[in-house]
Amino acid sequence: MSVSKVLGRALLATIFVKSGVDYLQNPDPIVRAARGAEIPQPELAVKANSGIMAAAGVLLALGVAPRVTSTVLAASLVPTTVIGHPFWDKKGTERQHQQTQFLKNLALFGALLVAGSD
């Protein structure tokens, strides 16, 4: 495997590991968003999604089952993106900020598709 693939997967994984650990340590803001989106058992959902992000991120960084871990991370991005960055409900600079975060997550989704296609 090329150095660029190894490095690329490791760099891609960093945001998932960091976010997953951060949300496990401080789930309250994400739990509030999940409650607002009427997610059943928001505390459990946030902890599960955060744990999945951290664990799958570590596995992707290590190159363990990259197809599976990329797919798992891509799937975890769907609720995270839709619930966490609803730019369509915002106005002004908050709308711009949320739209940027939404588009960033779409870019991550695309990168995960590429990372998992090898």
Backbone as numpy.savetxt, mean C-alpha at the origin, in Angstrom:
# Nx Ny Nz CAx CAy CAz Cx Cy Cz
19.59 -13.24 -11.76 18.74 -12.07 -11.76 19.63 -10.83 -11.76
19.17 -9.80 -12.47 19.99 -8.59 -12.59 19.98 -7.78 -11.30
21.02 -7.00 -11.14 21.15 -6.12 -9.98 20.00 -5.10 -9.97
19.63 -4.62 -11.14 18.56 -3.62 -11.20 17.23 -4.19 -10.73
16.94 -5.45 -11.02 15.70 -6.07 -10.53 15.73 -6.25 -9.02
16.83 -6.72 -8.50 16.96 -6.91 -7.05 16.82 -5.57 -6.34
17.54 -4.57 -6.82 17.49 -3.24 -6.21 16.10 -2.62 -6.38
15.53 -2.76 -7.57 14.20 -2.20 -7.82 13.13 -2.79 -6.91
13.14 -4.09 -6.73 12.17 -4.72 -5.83 12.37 -4.26 -4.39
13.62 -4.18 -3.97 13.90 -3.75 -2.60 13.44 -2.31 -2.38
13.71 -1.44 -3.33 13.29 -0.05 -3.20 11.76 0.08 -3.23
11.12 -0.67 -4.10 9.66 -0.66 -4.17 9.04 -1.13 -2.86
9.67 -2.11 -2.25 9.14 -2.69 -1.01 9.22 -1.74 0.17
10.14 -0.79 0.15 10.36 0.05 1.33 9.11 0.79 1.79
8.33 1.31 0.86 7.14 2.07 1.26 6.11 1.17 1.94
6.04 -0.07 1.52 5.07 -1.00 2.12 5.52 -1.43 3.51
6.80 -1.69 3.67 7.32 -2.07 4.99 7.16 -0.90 5.96
7.60 0.27 5.55 7.51 1.45 6.43 6.07 1.78 6.77
5.20 1.84 5.78 3.79 2.17 6.04 3.12 1.11 6.89
3.38 -0.14 6.59 2.77 -1.22 7.37 3.17 -1.15 8.83
4.44 -0.95 9.09 4.92 -0.84 10.48 4.34 0.40 11.14
4.36 1.53 10.43 3.80 2.77 10.99 2.34 2.60 11.36
1.56 2.00 10.49 0.12 1.83 10.74 -0.15 0.81 11.84
0.73 -0.16 12.00 0.58 -1.08 13.13 0.85 -0.38 14.45
1.82 0.53 14.44 2.17 1.26 15.66 1.18 2.39 15.97
0.59 2.98 14.95 -0.34 4.10 15.13 -1.52 3.94 14.16
-2.44 3.03 14.46 -3.53 2.75 13.52 -4.68 3.75 13.54
-4.75 4.61 14.56 -5.93 5.45 14.75 -6.36 6.27 13.54
-5.46 7.00 12.85 -5.93 7.79 11.71 -6.51 6.92 10.59
-5.93 5.76 10.38 -6.40 4.87 9.32 -7.70 4.21 9.75
-7.82 3.87 11.02 -9.06 3.29 11.54 -10.21 4.28 11.37
-9.95 5.56 11.64 -10.99 6.59 11.46 -11.45 6.64 10.00
-10.51 6.58 9.08 -10.86 6.59 7.66 -11.67 5.34 7.29
-11.27 4.20 7.84 -12.00 2.95 7.56 -13.41 3.01 8.14
-13.54 3.59 9.32 -14.88 3.77 9.91 -15.75 4.65 9.02
-15.16 5.75 8.55 -15.88 6.67 7.68 -16.32 6.02 6.39
-15.58 5.03 5.94 -15.93 4.29 4.73 -16.82 3.08 5.03
-17.21 2.97 6.31 -18.10 1.90 6.77 -17.53 0.50 6.53
-16.23 0.37 6.77 -15.57 -0.93 6.69 -15.93 -1.70 7.95
-16.41 -2.95 7.81 -16.71 -3.74 9.00 -15.43 -4.01 9.80
-15.54 -3.97 11.11 -14.41 -4.20 12.01 -13.17 -3.43 11.56
-13.25 -2.10 11.56 -12.15 -1.30 11.01 -10.81 -1.52 11.71
-10.82 -1.75 13.02 -9.54 -1.97 13.72 -8.86 -3.22 13.20
-9.62 -4.29 13.07 -9.07 -5.54 12.57 -8.63 -5.40 11.12
-9.45 -4.74 10.32 -9.12 -4.55 8.90 -7.81 -3.78 8.73
-7.65 -2.72 9.51 -6.43 -1.92 9.42 -5.22 -2.71 9.90
-5.34 -3.42 11.00 -4.22 -4.22 11.49 -3.85 -5.32 10.50
-4.85 -5.98 9.94 -4.59 -7.05 8.97 -3.90 -6.48 7.72
-4.44 -5.40 7.19 -3.85 -4.80 5.99 -2.43 -4.29 6.27
-2.22 -3.70 7.42 -0.89 -3.20 7.79 0.12 -4.33 7.94
-0.30 -5.40 8.59 0.57 -6.57 8.74 0.91 -7.20 7.40
-0.09 -7.28 6.54 0.12 -7.84 5.20 1.11 -6.97 4.43
0.93 -5.65 4.50 1.84 -4.75 3.79 3.28 -4.92 4.29
3.46 -4.95 5.60 4.81 -5.08 6.16 5.43 -6.42 5.79
4.69 -7.49 6.00 5.24 -8.83 5.74 5.51 -9.06 4.26
4.55 -8.72 3.42 4.73 -8.92 1.98 5.84 -8.00 1.45
5.95 -6.81 2.03 7.03 -5.91 1.64 8.40 -6.49 1.94
8.55 -7.07 3.12 9.83 -7.70 3.48 10.13 -8.85 2.52
9.12 -9.67 2.25 9.33 -10.81 1.34 9.69 -10.34 -0.07
9.03 -9.28 -0.54 9.36 -8.75 -1.87 10.79 -8.21 -1.88
11.17 -7.49 -0.83 12.54 -6.95 -0.75 13.58 -8.07 -0.78
13.25 -9.20 -0.18 14.17 -10.34 -0.16 14.09 -11.18 -1.42
13.14 -10.88 -2.29 12.99 -11.64 -3.53 12.27 -12.96 -3.35
11.56 -13.13 -2.24 10.84 -14.36 -1.95 9.47 -14.30 -2.62
9.20 -15.23 -3.50 7.91 -15.34 -4.19 7.43 -13.97 -4.71
8.21 -13.33 -5.59 7.86 -11.99 -6.02 6.51 -11.88 -6.73
6.10 -12.90 -7.44 4.77 -12.83 -8.07 3.67 -12.79 -7.03
3.77 -13.64 -6.05 2.75 -13.71 -5.00 2.78 -12.43 -4.17
3.96 -12.03 -3.72 4.03 -10.85 -2.86 3.62 -9.59 -3.60
3.97 -9.46 -4.87 3.53 -8.31 -5.66 2.02 -8.29 -5.81
1.44 -9.45 -6.03 -0.02 -9.54 -6.16 -0.71 -9.17 -4.85
-0.18 -9.68 -3.75 -0.75 -9.37 -2.43 -0.66 -7.87 -2.15
0.49 -7.28 -2.44 0.65 -5.84 -2.20 -0.25 -5.02 -3.11
-0.38 -5.43 -4.36 -1.27 -4.72 -5.28 -2.71 -4.79 -4.77
-3.12 -5.96 -4.31 -4.48 -6.11 -3.77 -4.68 -5.24 -2.54
-3.65 -5.13 -1.70 -3.78 -4.30 -0.49 -3.88 -2.82 -0.84
-3.36 -2.43 -1.98 -3.41 -1.03 -2.39 -4.81 -0.58 -2.79
-5.65 -1.50 -3.24 -6.97 -1.10 -3.72 -7.79 -0.43 -2.61
-8.03 -1.10 -1.47 -8.79 -0.41 -0.43 -8.03 0.78 0.16
-6.72 0.65 0.27 -5.91 1.73 0.80 -6.07 3.00 -0.04
-6.06 2.82 -1.34 -6.15 3.96 -2.25 -7.54 4.57 -2.27
-8.55 3.73 -2.40 -9.92 4.23 -2.51 -10.39 4.85 -1.20
-10.10 4.22 -0.09 -10.55 4.72 1.22 -9.65 5.85 1.72
-8.36 5.72 1.50 -7.42 6.67 2.07 -7.23 7.96 1.29
-7.60 7.97 0.01 -7.33 9.14 -0.81 -8.52 9.51 -1.70
-9.67 9.77 -1.10 -10.87 10.09 -1.89 -10.87 11.55 -2.37
-10.03 11.85 -3.35 -9.88 13.23 -3.81 -11.18 13.79 -4.38
-12.05 12.91 -4.85 -13.32 13.33 -5.45 -14.25 13.98 -4.42
-13.99 13.76 -3.14 -14.80 14.35 -2.06 -14.18 15.63 -1.48
-13.05 16.05 -2.02 -12.29 17.16 -1.43 -12.33 18.37 -2.35
-11.88 19.49 -1.80 -11.81 20.74 -2.57 -10.46 21.40 -2.35
-10.07 22.23 -3.29 -8.87 23.04 -3.16 -7.58 22.26 -3.04
-6.71 22.73 -2.14 -5.40 22.10 -1.99 -5.51 20.68 -1.41
-6.53 20.44 -0.58 -6.71 19.07 -0.05 -7.04 18.11 -1.19
-7.84 18.55 -2.14 -8.16 17.73 -3.31 -6.89 17.42 -4.10
-6.06 18.44 -4.32 -4.81 18.24 -5.06 -3.89 17.26 -4.33
-3.79 17.42 -3.01 -2.94 16.52 -2.22 -3.45 15.08 -2.31
-4.74 14.88 -2.11 -5.30 13.53 -2.15 -5.21 12.93 -3.56
-5.37 13.76 -4.58 -5.26 13.26 -5.94 -3.83 12.82 -6.24
-2.86 13.58 -5.74 -1.45 13.20 -5.90 -1.17 11.87 -5.22
-1.67 11.69 -4.00 -1.47 10.43 -3.28 -2.17 9.27 -3.99
-3.36 9.53 -4.51 -4.10 8.52 -5.27 -3.29 8.08 -6.49
-2.78 9.06 -7.24 -2.00 8.75 -8.43 -0.68 8.07 -8.09
-0.07 8.45 -6.96 1.15 7.77 -6.49 0.86 6.29 -6.26
-0.28 6.02 -5.64 -0.65 4.63 -5.39 -0.92 3.88 -6.69
-1.50 4.56 -7.68 -1.69 3.92 -8.98 -0.33 3.58 -9.61
0.64 4.48 -9.45 1.98 4.22 -9.97 2.61 3.03 -9.24
2.42 2.96 -7.93 2.92 1.81 -7.17 2.26 0.52 -7.64
0.95 0.60 -7.90 0.23 -0.57 -8.42 0.86 -1.04 -9.73
1.13 -0.09 -10.61 1.77 -0.44 -11.88 3.14 -1.04 -11.67
3.93 -0.47 -10.77 5.26 -1.01 -10.49 5.17 -2.43 -9.93
4.17 -2.68 -9.11 3.98 -4.03 -8.57 3.60 -5.02 -9.67
2.80 -4.57 -10.63 2.48 -5.44 -11.77 3.73 -5.80 -12.55
4.61 -4.82 -12.75 5.87 -5.09 -13.46 6.76 -6.00 -12.63
6.89 -5.70 -11.34 7.76 -6.50 -10.46 7.29 -7.94 -10.38
6.01 -8.15 -10.44 5.48 -9.51 -10.34 5.40 -10.25 -11.65
5.72 -9.59 -12.74 5.57 -10.24 -14.05 6.79 -11.02 -14.48
7.87 -10.94 -13.73 9.10 -11.67 -14.09 9.00 -13.13 -13.74
